[in-house]
Structures are given as C-alpha cells and as structure tokens.
Amino acid sequence: MLDRIKASIPALPPAEQRVAKLVLADPRSFASLPVGELADRAHVSKPTVVRFCRSVGYDGLADFKLKLAGNVNEGVPFVHRSVDDDDKAGDIVVKVVDNAVAALLRYRNAAAGQSVERAIEALAAAGRGGHRIEFYGVGNSGIVAQDAQHKFFRLGVTSAAVSDGHMQVMSATMLKPGDCAVIISNSGRSRDLLDVAEIARKKGATVIVITASGSLLALEAQNAPHHILLAADHPEDADRYSPMVSRLLHLMIIDILTTGVALRLGSAALRPMLQEIKKNLRAKRYAAAGPSSNDSSSSTP
C-alpha cells in the first residue's frame, strides 16, 4: 500500500501530494489521527484529505485508515507480522498467503537481472568444469542450503550443503579458484557465515550471497571482487519473527538459479539423466490408488 502511494505522488495535485508525504512520513500516526489534525499537519483542508484517499483508490478516509492500519501493524511478535491474536483460520489463510505473494511479486519487480545472470554463469561454469559448489547456511537457512544441494546434485554437479560452523570453515578452506560458495542468510549478520565468506574469498572462489541488502554480508559482497549479491529484501524483522517470507524468497531464488544452470548446461545431456532418475524413482512408489490402477488400457507408466 505504501509503495503504491509513493508511486502515485507525481500524478496527484500539489495539495494531495502533501497528504501523501504525510502518510509516508508516519503511517502509524496517520491511521489513528482525526481528519482535522491530519489536515493541519499537511497544511490542507479536510476535504483535500478525503479527496486524496479517493485519488489513490479507496472509498474515503475511514476505508483508507482501516487498510493503512492493517498494513503498518506489527502483527503478533515472534509469530507472524501479518496476523492478529484474534484472527480466525480463514483470516490466517488470507493474510499469510497475501503476505507471501506480495513479497514474491516485490522481488520479481526489483530483482537485479545482471546479478542473477552472473550467478548462473558462475555456477554453470563450475558445473561444466567439475568444480565444487558449496551451499552454506545456519539454522533455517541451513535447511534452504540442503534444498539447494538436493536440486543441484541432480544436475550432475558436485555440490554439498554445510550448516555446522566448524565444518563450514573446513569446507571453505578447501575451496579453489573456479569453485562456488553460495551463502544463504536471513539476517546477513551470522558470524559463521561472515567467516566463511572471508575464507572463500581468500581461496579465490566465487562467492554468491543470498541475503538482505544493507546487511553485513551484503556490504561485504558489494565491496569484494568475485562476490555476487542476490538481494532478498522483505519486511520481516529477523530479530522478532521466524523466517517465513524470507525462507520462501530464498527457496525461490534457488529455484531460479537451478533452472538457469540447467539451461546453461544443456538439455541434451541432462534430460536423459533426469528422465532415468524419474524412472528409477517410480520403482520406489506404490501404484496409484483408484480404478485407473487396474485398467490395463491405461497409458500411465
């Protein structure tokens, strides 16, 4: 909502622009103050405040303030930033899904294509050259690292996921030029991962960092050669909430990298191998239940 208001400012009349800037400066106060005080603070008339709300797509001031309060509340600390204590199951479904979808779309619109391209090329080059690709994460990000390793090893690439701090140091120490270290962090402040980034840099490996821009890891990636930053920005406060939206963003970025690397490696070699993997996995499953499982004419393998 705040992003939409910011984007609409150039199209608004000067008086309504002052109201928009008041909203952006202190949205929490705007949602609670009476119209008279809002008009005084923006140096406009009361009707101008109402016109602004309608100009940006709301029914009036009451509707605007209700939606604004929902956007700037802090949710339930340490649980989820988008829900309230008295939410019913249906409310939770809508709020959690909407929050996730909004974050994914925001990433789609803000993603730096050049950085993604560089990361894909570095990973594909490591795969073609038989070099190592190591995924590093701790805590929740360690689980994302395991997912990344699961996706990459199916491409025939030498890869590993390391989440123990001591093992990370040993792994990074064994890296060489041509290898890739992919560091995944929600906060961008984990000491273990900062140490790994420094060791990998000294060993000449390409370091790909998936974290929030402005974090310590991100700043290090921006200032060091052979570092590639894939910024995953989101509204979650890492000190107050368990990673939810951030985890989804990190998983999606891994999917993007996996898809890009698979295309760079070429489907002629990968497709038969992936097809054989699927064939062998089918032997590990029971036949599908239902009438079709006994139908000898079915074409399902």
C-alpha positions as CSV (number, residue, x, y, z in Angstrom):
1,M,0.0,0.0,0.0
2,L,2.8,2.4,0.9
3,D,4.7,1.6,-2.3
4,R,1.5,2.3,-4.3
5,I,1.1,5.7,-2.6
6,K,4.7,6.6,-3.2
7,A,4.4,5.7,-6.9
8,S,1.2,7.8,-7.2
9,I,2.7,11.1,-5.9
10,P,3.7,12.6,-9.3
11,A,0.1,12.2,-10.6
12,L,-1.5,13.9,-7.6
13,P,-2.3,17.6,-7.3
14,P,0.1,19.6,-5.1
15,A,-2.2,19.7,-2.1
16,E,-2.8,15.9,-2.2
17,Q,0.9,15.3,-2.6
18,R,1.4,16.9,0.8
19,V,-1.1,14.5,2.3
20,A,0.7,11.5,0.6
21,K,4.0,12.7,2.0
22,L,2.4,12.9,5.5
23,V,1.2,9.3,5.1
24,L,4.7,8.1,4.1
25,A,6.4,10.0,6.9
26,D,4.4,8.5,9.7
27,P,1.8,5.9,8.5
28,R,1.0,4.7,12.0
29,S,0.0,8.2,13.2
30,F,-2.0,8.9,10.1
31,A,-4.1,5.8,10.7
32,S,-5.0,7.0,14.2
33,L,-5.3,10.8,14.0
34,P,-8.6,12.7,13.3
35,V,-9.1,14.3,10.0
36,G,-8.8,17.8,11.4
37,E,-5.3,17.2,12.8
38,L,-4.3,15.4,9.6
39,A,-5.4,18.5,7.6
40,D,-3.4,20.8,9.9
41,R,-0.2,18.7,9.6
42,A,-0.4,18.6,5.8
43,H,-1.5,22.3,5.6
44,V,-4.5,21.4,3.5
45,S,-8.3,21.4,4.0
46,K,-10.3,18.5,5.4
47,P,-11.9,17.7,2.0
48,T,-8.5,17.5,0.5
49,V,-7.6,14.7,2.8
50,V,-10.7,12.8,1.8
51,R,-10.0,13.5,-1.9
52,F,-6.5,12.1,-1.6
53,C,-7.9,8.9,-0.2
54,R,-10.2,8.5,-3.1
55,S,-7.5,9.5,-5.6
56,V,-5.4,6.5,-4.5
57,G,-8.3,4.1,-4.9
58,Y,-10.1,4.0,-1.5
59,D,-13.8,4.7,-0.7
60,G,-12.9,7.5,1.7
61,L,-10.8,8.4,4.8
62,A,-12.3,5.7,7.0
63,D,-11.6,3.0,4.4
64,F,-8.1,4.3,3.8
65,K,-7.3,4.4,7.5
66,L,-8.6,0.9,8.0
67,K,-6.5,-0.5,5.2
68,L,-3.4,1.5,6.3
69,A,-3.7,0.2,9.9
70,G,-3.7,-3.3,8.5
71,N,-0.5,-2.6,6.5
72,V,1.5,-1.0,9.3
73,N,0.6,-3.1,12.3
74,E,3.3,-5.3,13.8
75,G,1.1,-8.5,13.9
76,V,1.9,-10.9,16.6
77,P,5.6,-10.6,17.7
78,F,7.7,-13.7,17.2
79,V,4.8,-15.4,15.4
80,H,3.9,-13.6,12.2
81,R,3.9,-9.9,11.2
82,S,0.6,-10.0,9.3
83,V,-1.8,-11.7,11.7
84,D,-3.6,-10.6,14.8
85,D,-4.3,-12.5,18.0
86,D,-8.0,-12.9,17.4
87,D,-7.7,-14.0,13.7
88,K,-9.9,-16.9,12.6
89,A,-8.5,-19.7,10.4
90,G,-9.9,-18.1,7.3
91,D,-8.2,-14.8,8.2
92,I,-4.9,-16.5,8.8
93,V,-5.1,-18.2,5.4
94,V,-5.7,-14.9,3.5
95,K,-3.2,-12.9,5.5
96,V,-0.3,-15.4,5.3
97,V,-0.8,-16.1,1.6
98,D,-1.3,-12.5,0.7
99,N,1.9,-11.6,2.6
100,A,3.9,-14.2,0.8
101,V,2.5,-13.4,-2.7
102,A,3.2,-9.7,-2.1
103,A,6.8,-10.4,-1.2
104,L,7.4,-12.7,-4.2
105,L,5.9,-10.1,-6.6
106,R,8.0,-7.4,-5.0
107,Y,11.1,-9.5,-5.6
108,R,10.1,-10.2,-9.2
109,N,9.9,-6.4,-9.8
110,A,13.1,-5.5,-8.0
111,A,15.4,-8.4,-8.8
112,A,18.7,-7.3,-10.4
113,G,18.8,-9.4,-13.6
114,Q,22.5,-8.7,-14.1
115,S,23.4,-10.2,-10.7
116,V,21.2,-13.3,-11.4
117,E,22.9,-13.7,-14.8
118,R,26.4,-13.5,-13.2
119,A,25.4,-16.1,-10.5
120,I,24.0,-18.5,-13.1
121,E,27.1,-18.2,-15.3
122,A,29.4,-18.8,-12.4
123,L,27.5,-21.8,-11.2
124,A,27.2,-23.3,-14.7
125,A,30.9,-22.8,-15.3
126,A,31.7,-24.6,-12.0
127,G,29.4,-27.4,-13.1
128,R,30.9,-27.7,-16.6
129,G,34.5,-27.6,-15.1
130,G,33.9,-30.3,-12.5
131,H,34.4,-27.7,-9.7
132,R,32.7,-27.7,-6.3
133,I,29.6,-25.8,-5.4
134,E,29.1,-25.5,-1.6
135,F,25.9,-24.2,0.0
136,Y,26.3,-22.6,3.4
137,G,23.6,-21.7,5.9
138,V,22.8,-21.9,9.6
139,G,19.5,-22.5,11.3
140,N,16.6,-22.0,9.0
141,S,18.9,-21.0,6.2
142,G,20.7,-24.3,6.6
143,I,17.5,-26.1,5.5
144,V,17.4,-23.9,2.4
145,A,21.0,-24.9,1.7
146,Q,20.0,-28.5,1.9
147,D,17.2,-27.9,-0.6
148,A,19.7,-26.2,-2.9
149,Q,22.1,-29.1,-2.7
150,H,19.2,-31.5,-3.4
151,K,18.4,-29.6,-6.6
152,F,21.9,-29.2,-7.8
153,F,23.3,-32.7,-7.4
154,R,20.5,-33.9,-9.7
155,L,22.2,-31.8,-12.4
156,G,25.3,-33.9,-12.1
157,V,27.1,-31.1,-10.3
158,T,29.5,-31.8,-7.4
159,S,27.7,-30.0,-4.5
160,A,27.3,-30.1,-0.8
161,A,25.3,-28.3,1.9
162,V,27.1,-27.4,5.1
163,S,25.4,-26.0,8.2
164,D,27.8,-26.8,11.0
165,G,30.1,-23.8,11.8
166,H,33.3,-25.9,12.1
167,M,32.5,-28.0,9.0
168,Q,31.9,-24.7,7.1
169,V,35.3,-23.4,8.0
170,M,36.9,-26.7,6.8
171,S,34.9,-26.8,3.7
172,A,35.6,-23.2,2.8
173,T,39.3,-23.7,3.4
174,M,39.4,-26.4,0.8
175,L,37.8,-24.2,-1.9
176,K,39.8,-23.3,-5.0
177,P,39.5,-20.8,-7.9
178,G,36.6,-22.0,-10.1
179,D,34.6,-23.3,-7.1
180,C,31.5,-21.5,-5.9
181,A,30.4,-20.8,-2.3
182,V,26.7,-19.9,-2.1
183,I,26.0,-18.3,1.3
184,I,22.3,-18.0,2.4
185,S,21.4,-15.8,5.4
186,N,18.2,-14.2,6.5
187,S,19.8,-11.6,8.8
188,G,23.1,-11.3,7.0
189,R,24.8,-11.0,10.4
190,S,25.7,-14.6,11.3
191,R,29.4,-14.7,12.4
192,D,29.9,-18.2,11.0
193,L,28.7,-17.1,7.5
194,L,30.8,-13.9,7.6
195,D,33.8,-16.0,8.4
196,V,33.0,-18.4,5.6
197,A,32.7,-15.6,3.1
198,E,36.1,-14.2,4.1
199,I,37.8,-17.6,3.8
200,A,36.2,-18.4,0.5
201,R,37.2,-15.0,-0.9
202,K,40.8,-15.6,0.2
203,K,40.8,-19.0,-1.5
204,G,39.8,-17.4,-4.8
205,A,36.3,-19.0,-5.0
206,T,33.3,-17.1,-6.4
207,V,31.1,-16.2,-3.5
208,I,27.3,-15.8,-4.2
209,V,25.4,-14.2,-1.3
210,I,21.7,-14.5,-0.9
211,T,20.7,-12.1,1.9
212,A,19.0,-8.8,2.6
213,S,20.6,-5.7,1.0
214,G,22.2,-3.4,3.6
215,S,23.3,-6.3,5.8
216,L,26.9,-7.0,6.8
217,L,27.1,-9.9,4.3
218,A,25.6,-7.8,1.6
219,L,28.0,-4.9,2.2
220,E,30.9,-7.3,2.1
221,A,29.6,-8.8,-1.2
222,Q,29.3,-5.4,-2.8
223,N,32.9,-4.4,-1.8
224,A,34.8,-7.6,-2.6
225,P,35.9,-9.0,-6.0
226,H,34.3,-12.3,-7.1
227,H,31.4,-11.7,-4.8
228,I,27.8,-11.7,-6.3
229,L,24.9,-10.3,-4.2
230,L,21.4,-11.6,-4.8
231,A,19.4,-9.3,-2.6
232,A,16.3,-10.8,-1.0
233,D,14.6,-7.9,0.7
234,H,11.5,-8.5,2.8
235,P,9.6,-6.8,5.6
236,E,10.3,-9.4,8.3
237,D,12.3,-8.3,11.2
238,A,14.9,-11.0,11.8
239,D,15.1,-10.2,15.5
240,R,11.3,-10.6,16.1
241,Y,9.9,-13.1,13.6
242,S,10.8,-16.7,12.5
243,P,11.8,-16.7,8.8
244,M,8.7,-17.3,6.7
245,V,8.6,-14.9,3.8
246,S,12.4,-14.7,3.7
247,R,12.6,-18.5,3.5
248,L,10.2,-18.6,0.6
249,L,12.2,-15.9,-1.2
250,H,15.4,-17.8,-0.7
251,L,13.8,-21.1,-1.9
252,M,12.5,-19.2,-5.0
253,I,16.0,-17.8,-5.7
254,I,17.5,-21.3,-5.5
255,D,14.8,-22.4,-8.0
256,I,15.8,-19.6,-10.4
257,L,19.5,-20.5,-10.1
258,T,18.8,-24.2,-10.6
259,T,16.6,-23.6,-13.7
260,G,19.2,-21.2,-15.2
261,V,22.1,-23.6,-14.6
262,A,20.2,-26.5,-16.1
263,L,19.5,-24.5,-19.2
264,R,23.2,-23.4,-19.4
265,L,24.4,-27.0,-19.0
266,G,22.2,-28.1,-21.9
267,S,19.2,-30.3,-22.0
268,A,20.8,-32.8,-24.4
269,A,22.9,-34.2,-21.7
270,L,20.7,-33.5,-18.7
271,R,17.3,-34.7,-20.0
272,P,18.2,-38.4,-20.4
273,M,19.8,-38.5,-16.9
274,L,16.8,-36.7,-15.3
275,Q,14.4,-39.0,-17.1
276,E,16.2,-42.0,-15.8
277,I,16.2,-40.6,-12.3
278,K,12.4,-40.3,-12.6
279,K,12.1,-43.8,-14.0
280,N,14.1,-45.3,-11.1
281,L,12.1,-43.3,-8.5
282,R,8.8,-44.6,-9.8
283,A,10.0,-48.1,-8.8
284,K,10.1,-46.8,-5.2
285,R,6.4,-46.0,-5.2
286,Y,3.2,-48.0,-4.8
287,A,0.9,-48.0,-7.8
288,A,-1.6,-45.1,-7.8
289,A,-4.8,-45.9,-6.0
290,G,-8.2,-45.8,-7.8
291,P,-10.0,-47.5,-10.6
292,S,-7.4,-46.5,-13.2
293,S,-4.7,-48.5,-11.4
294,N,-6.4,-51.8,-12.5
295,D,-7.2,-50.6,-16.0
296,S,-4.8,-52.4,-18.4
297,S,-5.6,-49.9,-21.1
298,S,-4.2,-47.0,-19.1
299,S,-1.2,-45.3,-20.6
300,T,0.2,-44.2,-17.2
301,P,3.6,-45.7,-16.6
